């Protein structure tokens, strides 16, 4: 069985780039804003840590990037470069 690679930036703002295979990118509160350079809708997944759920998120388009924010605080969890916000929905997320 194929296991997706899990990429996490840890503390601080980081730039994450997956490989050519299916990737998982961990998003968590209080860990900085991660910029994901190569998220592929339908192939890669965003993994919610720290007890987060999809209903707690705001997904917005700004220029050519999609920003994923925590509704309660406005904290930016991630920026997806070159991804349309309209393409991101609950199916793109997993719970850690």
N, C-alpha and C positions, 0 to 999 in steps of 0.2 A: 504494500500500500504506500502511495506517495504521501510524504509529509511536507507541507508548505514550510518554507523558511520563515522564521519569526525575526523581524528586525525591530529593535528598540533603541531609542536614543538615550535613555536614562535621563538624568537630571540635566537641565540646560537646554537651550535651543540647538537643534541638530539638523543636518541634512541627511536624509535616508534615501538610498538608491538600492532597489532590489536587483535580482538577476533576471534572466530570461524566463525562468520558471515562475510558478505561482508563488506569490509572497504574501506574508501577513505582516502588517505594521501595527505595533502596539501603541495605543493612545491612552494617556492617563492624565489626571489632574495634577497640578503643582509640579510639573516636570519640564516646563518650557514648551515652546512651539516647535514642532518638528515639521520641516519642509520635506515633502515626499516628491521626488523628482520624476518618478516613472510609474505611478499608480495606473494600472490597467483595469478599467471597469469590466466586470464579468470574469476576471482572471485572478486578481489580487483581492485581499480582504483587509479591512480595518478592524482591529481587535480592541475592544473597550475594556480597560482595566479599572482598578480602584472602585468597583461596584457601579460603574456607569452603565446607562441604558440608552438606546437610540432616542427615546422620548425626551431625554435631557439635553439634546443637541440642537444647535442651529446650524444650518448649512447654507452658505451664501456664496455668490459669485462676485469676485472683484477682479476686473481685467481678465487675464487668462488663467486665473487660479481660483480654486474653491477653498473656502475657509470653513473649518469645523470648529464651532465654538460651544462652550458650555452655556446653556440658556441662563442659568441662575446668576452667573458672575460675569459673563462675557469673555472669560478666559479663552484664548485661541489655543486649541489642542494641536491642530495641524493645518498646513497649507498643502493642497494638492496641485502641483504645477501642471498646467495644460489640460485640466479636467473640468468639464462643465458641471456646475452645481445640479443642473436638471438630471444628470446621469447618476447622481448619488442618492441611494435610498436604503432602507433597512436591510435589503438583501446584500449590501456591500459590507455589512458589519457582522462581527461575531463577538460573543462575550467571553472574556478571559476566565 
